[in-house]
Amino acid sequence: MLSIAMIKRFLAAVCVCLILSATCFAQQDVAGAASRLELQGQFKQAAALLSTALQDKSLPAAERNRLAFELDRLDRIKQDFPLTKEALFTDLKDSVKNLTLEEYEQWLKEGRFDYRDIDGTRFFMGDSVRNLYMRYHDLDARRIRPKDTASLEKARVESIRAIKQAASAAKTPYVLPKRFHVTMSITAKADAAPAGETIRAWVPIPRQYPFQSDLEVLTTSSPVKHLDDAQSPIRSVYFEQPAQAGKPTQFNVEYEYTAQAVRFNIKPGEVRPCDPDDSGLKEFTQEGPHVVFTPELRQLSQRIVGDETNPCLKAKKCFDWIADNIKYSYSIEYSTIRNISEYCRAKGYGDCGQEALLFIALCRLNGIPARWQSGWNTFPGDKSNHDWTEVYLAPYGWMPADPYMGIWAMRYANTLKPEQKREVRDFYFGGLDQYRMIANSDHSQALTPPKHTMRSDDVDFQRGELECGGKNIYLDKFSYNLTLKEVKLSRVE
């Protein structure tokens, strides 16, 4: 029989649980209400709601961090949409021949530009001019400063043909090794942190792969505090350095690594379904951050794949559909998007990472293991940070697939013949050039040592991350740069 004291303790515990549940519900309601206000364009009201909630000192740490991020996210969105209607027209007149105000107004009615309504004013995305040309090819002839891409397109075709020939002759998917000398720098602005306080920095470096190896760190701007394991899914070198008054704070790492080209000679008839219970693959067939099996994604998958049952052919159908139907667009920051794969599907355009996540989501929905791969594209004349994917096809194993290159070939390589376009597209399903620096083998991974504050990019890791004094140093407060040159291999690979 329960004593009165035991009953009292039980009732007290129940009360605590009820209070905690009510508090959690209230916090969730604050975040939801702020999100609804943001979508309605009421940014000031959303910020006030979140700021008031954050004054509650009893907030659990996880909820405080969540609400703090939602507050910071409002400022990130505003940074992505800096252009007024008048400012965008000024930028367009400097880029498009014979643009009239009447034509511009028509483009606005057609919805040609990404925008957000913020506290009564419509603002347009900072990359609106570049995205206009990406989405509307008929304007290429009116470009005041046209781009000549013929030499790059020719070099791409020559590169993949050399890789295919070498892989066929050697009867191995890994060929033509190159050694690269790299300097990566991240520079915090002079006002990014108070003088004397320690800035913590994470800088991406190459991770180990069958086709990427032999990392040698040569010099660093300050002593290395931590170097990630070679197999880390988000590999970085970590530094600490005090900020100086009136001066930028720079973090440099100089290194060399070897990269090989990849070319799998895939025979679809040999491909078999993977074991759904394989512990090493299971997580890559499931939903996760930005990989959600929405009803819309399921419907799209059914339209693309139909009755096909072969895993290789299903993946290739998804790859080709993206190449033929998704346009490239420079992106807003990933941290401001709730579900990136759905964003790309719904918009019909996206950047390389958004296209990659859409492909990953389609593959996983069809039981095909797929994961993120990213770092830098260092192809001569085309250097940029870049994202792509890997898919697992038994018995071949993990192999690269770059959806962006399929889109580039079919939509933007204007000097190539149709058969050349298909050749480039098809190569990048199972193939990869040597001009990559791969730091990541999965998305939305945690840094080591852990970052105490929110990430500037909580999906990808190419530009680096900084923090100081318990506060994140956002992208507008630092710059980054990667320089690369090919050097002679010290040994035969």
C-alpha positions in Angstrom: 0.0 0.0 0.0 1.3 3.4 -1.0 2.2 5.8 1.8 0.9 9.4 1.8 4.5 10.6 1.3 4.9 8.4 -1.8 1.6 9.6 -3.2 2.7 13.2 -2.7 6.1 12.6 -4.4 4.3 10.9 -7.3 1.8 13.8 -7.7 4.7 16.3 -7.6 6.5 14.4 -10.3 3.4 14.4 -12.5 3.0 18.2 -12.0 6.6 18.7 -13.0 6.0 16.7 -16.2 2.9 18.6 -17.0 4.7 21.9 -16.5 7.6 20.9 -18.7 5.2 19.7 -21.4 3.3 22.9 -21.3 6.5 24.9 -21.4 7.8 22.9 -24.4 4.4 23.3 -26.2 4.6 27.1 -25.6 8.1 27.2 -27.0 7.1 25.3 -30.0 4.2 27.6 -30.5 6.5 30.6 -30.4 8.7 29.1 -33.1 5.7 28.2 -35.2 4.1 31.6 -34.7 7.4 33.4 -35.7 7.7 31.2 -38.8 4.2 32.1 -39.8 4.9 35.8 -39.3 8.1 35.5 -41.4 6.2 33.8 -44.3 3.7 36.7 -44.1 6.5 39.2 -44.4 6.2 40.4 -40.8 9.9 40.2 -39.9 9.9 42.8 -37.2 7.0 41.1 -35.4 8.6 37.7 -35.7 11.9 39.1 -34.3 10.1 40.8 -31.4 8.2 37.5 -30.6 11.5 35.5 -30.5 13.4 38.1 -28.6 10.7 38.2 -25.9 10.7 34.4 -25.6 14.5 34.4 -25.3 14.3 36.6 -22.2 12.9 33.6 -20.3 15.8 32.4 -18.3 14.2 29.1 -17.6 14.4 28.0 -21.2 16.2 24.7 -21.7 19.5 25.1 -23.6 18.2 23.2 -26.7 15.1 25.4 -27.0 17.1 28.5 -26.4 19.5 27.6 -29.2 16.5 26.8 -31.5 14.8 30.1 -30.9 18.1 32.0 -31.2 18.7 30.4 -34.5 15.2 31.3 -35.7 16.0 34.9 -34.7 19.3 34.9 -36.5 17.7 33.2 -39.6 15.6 36.3 -40.1 18.7 38.4 -40.5 20.2 35.8 -42.9 17.2 36.0 -45.1 17.4 39.7 -45.2 21.1 39.5 -46.3 20.1 37.2 -49.2 17.5 39.6 -50.4 19.2 43.1 -50.4 17.8 44.6 -53.6 14.9 46.9 -53.9 12.9 47.1 -57.1 14.7 50.2 -58.2 18.2 48.8 -57.3 17.5 45.6 -59.3 16.4 47.6 -62.3 19.7 49.6 -62.1 21.7 46.3 -62.0 19.8 44.9 -64.9 20.3 48.0 -67.1 24.0 47.5 -66.6 23.8 43.9 -67.9 20.9 43.6 -70.4 21.1 45.5 -73.7 18.2 47.9 -74.5 16.2 47.0 -71.3 13.2 49.2 -70.9 11.1 49.9 -67.8 8.1 48.4 -69.5 9.9 45.2 -70.2 11.2 45.1 -66.6 7.7 45.5 -65.2 6.6 42.6 -67.4 9.4 40.4 -66.1 8.2 41.2 -62.5 4.7 40.2 -63.4 6.0 36.9 -64.8 7.9 36.2 -61.6 11.3 36.0 -63.1 13.1 37.0 -59.9 13.2 35.5 -56.4 11.9 37.9 -53.8 10.8 38.2 -50.2 8.3 40.7 -48.8 9.9 42.1 -45.7 8.0 44.5 -43.5 6.0 46.1 -46.3 8.8 46.3 -48.9 9.6 43.8 -51.6 13.2 42.8 -51.8 14.9 40.8 -54.5 17.7 38.2 -54.3 21.3 39.5 -54.6 22.0 37.1 -57.5 18.9 38.0 -59.5 20.8 39.2 -62.6 23.0 36.1 -62.9 19.9 33.9 -62.3 18.0 35.7 -65.1 20.5 34.4 -67.7 20.5 30.9 -66.1 16.7 30.6 -66.4 16.1 32.5 -69.7 18.5 31.5 -72.5 16.9 33.8 -75.0 18.5 36.7 -73.2 22.1 35.5 -73.9 22.2 37.6 -77.1 21.4 40.7 -75.1 24.2 40.2 -72.5 26.4 43.3 -72.4 29.3 41.2 -71.2 28.8 37.8 -72.7 30.7 34.8 -71.5 32.9 32.8 -73.9 32.7 29.2 -72.6 33.8 27.3 -75.8 37.3 26.6 -74.5 36.0 25.3 -71.2 33.4 23.1 -72.9 36.1 21.7 -75.2 38.4 21.0 -72.3 35.7 19.2 -70.4 35.1 16.8 -73.4 38.8 16.2 -73.8 39.2 15.5 -70.1 36.4 12.9 -69.9 37.6 11.1 -73.1 41.1 10.8 -71.7 39.7 9.4 -68.4 37.5 6.9 -70.2 40.3 5.7 -72.4 42.7 5.3 -69.5 40.1 3.4 -67.4 39.3 1.1 -70.2 43.0 0.4 -70.8 43.9 -0.1 -67.1 40.7 -2.0 -66.3 40.3 0.0 -63.1 38.0 2.8 -62.2 40.8 5.0 -60.7 43.2 6.5 -63.2 45.4 9.5 -64.2 46.5 10.7 -60.7 47.4 14.4 -60.2 49.1 16.0 -57.3 47.9 19.4 -56.2 49.4 22.1 -54.0 46.7 24.1 -52.2 46.4 27.1 -49.9 43.1 27.7 -48.2 42.6 30.9 -46.3 39.7 32.2 -44.1 40.0 35.8 -43.1 37.8 37.3 -40.4 37.2 41.1 -40.9 38.6 43.5 -38.4 35.3 44.1 -36.7 34.4 40.4 -36.6 35.5 39.9 -33.0 36.7 42.1 -30.0 40.4 42.6 -29.7 42.1 40.0 -27.6 39.3 37.4 -27.8 40.0 34.0 -29.3 38.5 33.2 -32.7 37.9 29.5 -33.3 38.3 28.4 -36.9 37.5 25.2 -38.8 39.0 25.0 -42.3 38.1 22.2 -44.8 40.8 19.8 -45.9 40.8 16.7 -48.2 39.5 13.4 -46.6 40.7 10.0 -47.6 39.0 8.1 -50.5 40.1 5.3 -52.9 40.7 8.1 -55.4 41.9 10.9 -53.0 44.9 10.3 -50.8 48.3 11.3 -49.5 47.4 14.6 -47.7 50.4 16.4 -46.5 49.9 19.5 -44.4 52.9 21.8 -45.2 52.4 25.1 -43.3 49.7 26.7 -41.2 49.2 30.3 -40.0 49.1 29.2 -36.3 49.6 25.8 -34.5 47.0 23.2 -35.4 44.8 22.5 -32.4 43.0 19.5 -34.0 43.3 17.6 -37.3 40.3 15.3 -38.1 40.7 11.6 -38.8 41.2 10.9 -42.5 37.8 9.1 -42.7 35.9 12.0 -41.1 32.6 12.7 -43.0 33.3 16.5 -42.5 37.1 16.8 -42.4 38.7 20.0 -41.1 41.8 21.4 -39.4 41.0 23.4 -36.3 42.7 26.6 -35.1 42.5 29.2 -32.4 43.9 32.7 -32.8 43.3 36.0 -30.9 41.8 38.9 -32.7 43.8 42.1 -33.0 42.4 45.6 -32.8 41.7 47.1 -36.2 43.2 44.1 -38.1 41.7 41.1 -39.9 42.4 37.7 -38.5 43.6 35.2 -41.1 43.7 31.4 -40.9 45.8 29.6 -43.5 46.6 26.0 -44.2 48.9 25.0 -47.0 48.8 21.3 -48.1 49.3 18.8 -51.0 47.1 15.9 -51.9 46.7 13.4 -54.8 43.5 12.9 -56.7 42.6 10.3 -59.3 39.9 10.4 -62.0 37.1 8.0 -61.6 35.3 6.0 -64.3 33.1 3.0 -63.5 32.2 0.9 -66.5 28.7 0.0 -65.3 26.8 -2.8 -66.8 23.1 -2.4 -65.6 22.4 -6.2 -66.0 25.0 -7.0 -63.4 23.5 -4.6 -60.8 21.5 -6.1 -58.0 19.5 -4.5 -55.2 21.5 -3.8 -52.1 20.7 -5.6 -48.8 18.2 -3.4 -46.9 19.5 -4.6 -43.6 23.2 -3.7 -44.4 24.2 -1.5 -41.4 26.7 0.3 -43.5 24.1 1.4 -46.1 20.8 1.6 -44.2 21.2 5.2 -43.1 21.7 6.2 -46.7 18.3 4.8 -47.8 16.4 6.7 -45.1 15.0 10.1 -44.7 17.1 12.7 -43.0 17.8 16.5 -42.9 16.6 17.9 -46.2 15.8 14.4 -47.5 12.1 14.0 -46.9 9.8 11.6 -48.7 7.0 14.1 -49.3 3.9 13.2 -51.2 5.1 15.4 -54.1 8.4 13.7 -54.2 6.7 10.3 -54.3 4.6 11.4 -57.2 7.6 12.7 -59.1 9.5 9.5 -58.4 6.6 7.4 -59.9 6.5 9.6 -63.0 10.3 9.3 -63.5 10.9 5.7 -62.6 7.6 4.0 -63.6 7.8 0.3 -63.5 11.6 0.1 -63.7 13.1 -2.4 -61.1 16.8 -2.3 -61.9 18.6 -0.1 -59.3 21.1 1.3 -61.8 18.4 2.2 -64.4 16.2 3.8 -61.8 19.1 6.0 -60.5 20.0 6.9 -64.1 16.4 7.9 -64.9 16.4 10.2 -61.9 19.8 11.6 -62.9 18.7 12.2 -66.5 15.4 13.7 -65.4 17.2 16.3 -63.3 19.6 17.1 -66.2 16.6 17.7 -68.5 14.2 19.5 -66.2 16.0 21.4 -63.4 17.6 24.7 -64.2 20.7 25.9 -62.4 20.3 28.9 -60.1 22.6 30.6 -57.6 21.1 30.0 -54.2 20.1 31.6 -51.0 21.9 30.3 -47.9 21.0 26.7 -47.2 20.5 27.4 -43.5 17.4 29.5 -44.4 15.7 26.7 -46.3 13.6 24.2 -44.3 13.7 21.3 -46.8 16.3 21.7 -49.6 15.3 18.8 -51.8 11.6 19.8 -51.8 12.7 23.4 -52.4 14.5 22.4 -55.6 11.7 20.2 -56.7 9.0 22.9 -56.2 11.0 25.7 -57.7 12.3 23.7 -60.7 15.7 25.2 -60.2 18.6 25.1 -57.7 22.3 25.2 -57.3 24.6 22.2 -57.3 23.9 21.2 -53.7 20.1 21.6 -54.0 20.2 19.5 -57.2 22.4 16.9 -55.3 19.9 16.7 -52.4 17.0 16.2 -54.8 18.8 13.4 -56.5 19.7 11.8 -53.2 16.1 12.0 -52.1 14.9 10.4 -55.3 17.4 7.6 -55.0 16.7 6.9 -51.4 13.0 6.8 -52.0 13.7 4.0 -54.5 15.8 2.0 -52.1 19.1 3.1 -53.7 21.8 4.2 -51.1 22.9 7.8 -51.9 24.9 10.3 -50.0 26.4 13.8 -50.3 29.9 14.6 -51.5 31.4 18.0 -51.6 34.3 20.4 -51.4 35.7 22.3 -54.3 35.6 21.9 -58.1 39.1 23.0 -59.3 38.8 22.4 -63.0 41.0 24.9 -64.8 39.0 28.0 -65.5 36.0 26.8 -63.6 37.1 26.8 -59.9 34.3 27.0 -57.3 33.0 25.4 -54.2 30.9 22.5 -55.3 28.5 19.7 -54.2 27.6 16.4 -55.9 26.7 12.8 -54.8 27.6 9.2 -54.5 25.3 6.3 -55.1 25.8 2.7 -54.1 25.3 0.0 -56.8 26.1 -3.6 -56.0 28.5 -5.1 -56.9 30.4 -1.9 -57.9 30.1 -0.1 -54.5 30.0 3.6 -54.0 30.5 5.6 -57.2 30.2 9.3 -57.9 27.3 11.0 -59.6 27.3 14.8 -60.3 23.8 16.0 -61.2 25.0 19.5 -61.8 27.3 18.4 -64.5 24.4 16.6 -66.2 22.4 19.9 -66.1 25.5 21.9 -67.3 26.0 19.6 -70.3 22.4 19.5 -71.4 21.4 23.1 -70.8 24.4 25.4 -70.6 27.2 23.8 -72.8 26.0 25.7 -75.8 28.9 25.0 -78.1 28.7 21.2 -77.8 26.9 19.0 -80.2 23.9 17.0 -78.9 25.9 13.8 -78.8 28.7 15.5 -76.9 26.2 16.9 -74.4 25.0 13.4 -73.7 28.5 12.1 -73.5 29.4 14.6 -70.8 26.1 13.9 -68.9 26.5 10.2 -69.0 30.2 10.3 -67.9 29.3 12.1 -64.6 27.0 9.2 -63.7 29.7 6.9 -62.4 32.6 9.2 -63.3 34.5 12.1 -61.9 37.4 14.2 -63.0 40.6 14.7 -60.9 39.8 18.3 -60.3 38.1 18.0 -57.0 39.0 18.6 -53.4 36.6 16.4 -51.4 36.2 17.4 -47.7 32.7 15.9 -47.1 31.1 12.5 -47.5 27.8 13.4 -46.0 25.7 16.5 -45.3 24.5 18.1 -42.0 27.5 16.6 -40.1 28.9 17.9 -36.8 32.4 19.5 -36.6 35.2 18.3 -34.4 35.8 19.8 -31.9 32.1 20.8 -31.6 31.2 24.3 -32.5 29.7 26.0 -29.4 27.4 28.2 -31.5 25.1 27.9 -34.5 26.7 27.2 -37.9 26.8 29.7 -40.7 26.1 26.7 -43.0 24.6 23.8 -41.1 24.3 21.6 -44.3 27.6 22.0 -46.2 31.2 22.7 -45.2 33.4 24.2 -47.9 33.9 27.8 -46.9 34.9 27.2 -43.3 33.3 28.2 -40.0 34.3 30.8 -37.3 33.1 31.7 -33.9 34.2 33.9 -31.0 33.0 34.5 -27.4 30.0 32.3 -27.7 28.8 33.9 -30.9 28.9 32.7 -34.5 30.8 34.8 -37.0 28.5 34.8 -40.0 29.5 34.8 -43.6 29.3 38.6 -44.0 32.1 38.9 -41.4 34.7 36.8 -43.2 36.1 35.9 -46.6 37.6 32.7 -47.9 39.8 31.7 -50.8 41.4 28.6 -52.2 44.3 28.7 -54.6 45.6 25.6 -56.3 48.3 24.5 -58.7 49.2 21.1 -60.1 52.7 19.8 -59.0 54.7 16.8 -60.1 53.9 13.5 -58.5 56.6 12.3 -56.2 55.9 8.7 -57.0 54.1 6.6 -59.6 50.5 6.1 -58.5 
